[in-house]
Amino acid sequence: MTLATDFSFDDTQLNASLLALDAVTHEPVQLKLLAWVMGLPSGLDPAIAARIVMKQQVADHSMRVSAPLMKLVETVAQYPRERLAQLVKARRRAAIN
């Protein structure tokens, strides 16, 4: 994979890093999102980062990512760590039964 993921993050840079990945034309949008999520600091919930980006997209129309990538960002925003943990527990219970 040729996408760069070495970004130093603060709230304003989350959108800029996603825009930089979105500018790579020869990679699928799913890999762009994966590179962005994997490049996030370990203490930052990807869902929270996605929500920050969504707010920035509304606030600054000049820094918009592509619609397909934004759709994936919106999906990430729906799955905070707590919700993912519940899904894992439910799957474990189903596997045991």
C-alpha positions as CSV (number, residue, x, y, z in Angstrom):
1,M,0.0,0.0,0.0
2,T,1.4,3.4,-0.9
3,L,-0.7,5.6,1.3
4,A,1.1,7.7,3.9
5,T,-0.2,7.4,7.4
6,D,2.4,9.5,9.3
7,F,0.3,12.4,10.5
8,S,0.5,14.4,13.7
9,F,-3.0,15.0,14.8
10,D,-5.0,17.7,16.4
11,D,-8.6,18.6,15.7
12,T,-7.9,20.7,12.7
13,Q,-5.5,18.2,11.2
14,L,-7.9,15.3,11.2
15,N,-9.7,16.7,8.1
16,A,-6.5,17.7,6.4
17,S,-5.0,14.2,6.8
18,L,-8.1,12.6,5.4
19,L,-8.0,15.1,2.5
20,A,-4.4,14.2,1.8
21,L,-5.4,10.5,1.6
22,D,-8.4,11.3,-0.6
23,A,-6.1,13.0,-3.1
24,V,-4.4,9.7,-3.8
25,T,-6.2,8.6,-7.0
26,H,-4.9,5.1,-7.5
27,E,-6.1,3.6,-4.2
28,P,-9.6,2.3,-3.3
29,V,-11.6,4.5,-1.0
30,Q,-11.7,1.7,1.6
31,L,-7.9,1.6,1.8
32,K,-7.8,5.4,2.2
33,L,-10.2,5.1,5.2
34,L,-8.2,2.2,6.7
35,A,-5.0,4.2,6.4
36,W,-6.6,7.2,8.1
37,V,-8.0,5.1,10.9
38,M,-4.8,3.2,11.4
39,G,-2.9,6.5,11.5
40,L,-5.0,7.9,14.4
41,P,-3.3,8.1,17.8
42,S,-4.1,5.0,19.8
43,G,-6.0,6.9,22.5
44,L,-8.4,8.5,19.9
45,D,-11.6,6.6,19.2
46,P,-12.0,6.5,15.4
47,A,-15.8,7.3,15.8
48,I,-14.9,10.5,17.7
49,A,-12.4,11.4,15.0
50,A,-15.0,10.8,12.3
51,R,-17.5,13.0,14.1
52,I,-14.9,15.8,14.3
53,V,-14.2,15.5,10.6
54,M,-18.0,15.5,9.9
55,K,-18.4,18.8,11.8
56,Q,-15.4,20.3,10.0
57,Q,-16.9,19.2,6.6
58,V,-20.0,21.3,7.5
59,A,-18.1,24.2,8.8
60,D,-15.5,24.5,6.0
61,H,-16.9,23.7,2.5
62,S,-13.5,24.3,0.9
63,M,-12.0,21.3,2.6
64,R,-14.4,18.6,1.6
65,V,-13.5,15.0,1.0
66,S,-15.1,13.0,-1.7
67,A,-18.6,11.7,-1.2
68,P,-17.7,8.0,-1.2
69,L,-15.0,8.6,1.5
70,M,-17.4,10.8,3.5
71,K,-20.0,8.0,3.4
72,L,-17.4,5.6,5.0
73,V,-16.5,8.3,7.6
74,E,-20.1,8.6,8.5
75,T,-20.3,4.8,9.0
76,V,-17.2,4.9,11.3
77,A,-18.9,7.6,13.3
78,Q,-21.7,5.2,14.1
79,Y,-19.5,2.7,15.8
80,P,-17.7,4.1,18.9
81,R,-15.6,1.7,21.0
82,E,-18.4,1.0,23.4
83,R,-20.8,-0.1,20.6
84,L,-18.0,-2.3,19.0
85,A,-17.4,-3.9,22.4
86,Q,-21.1,-4.8,22.7
87,L,-21.0,-6.4,19.2
88,V,-18.0,-8.5,20.2
89,K,-19.8,-9.7,23.4
90,A,-22.9,-10.6,21.5
91,R,-20.9,-12.6,18.9
92,R,-19.0,-14.4,21.7
93,R,-22.3,-15.4,23.4
94,A,-23.7,-16.6,20.1
95,A,-20.6,-18.6,19.4
96,I,-20.8,-20.3,22.8
97,N,-24.5,-21.2,22.4
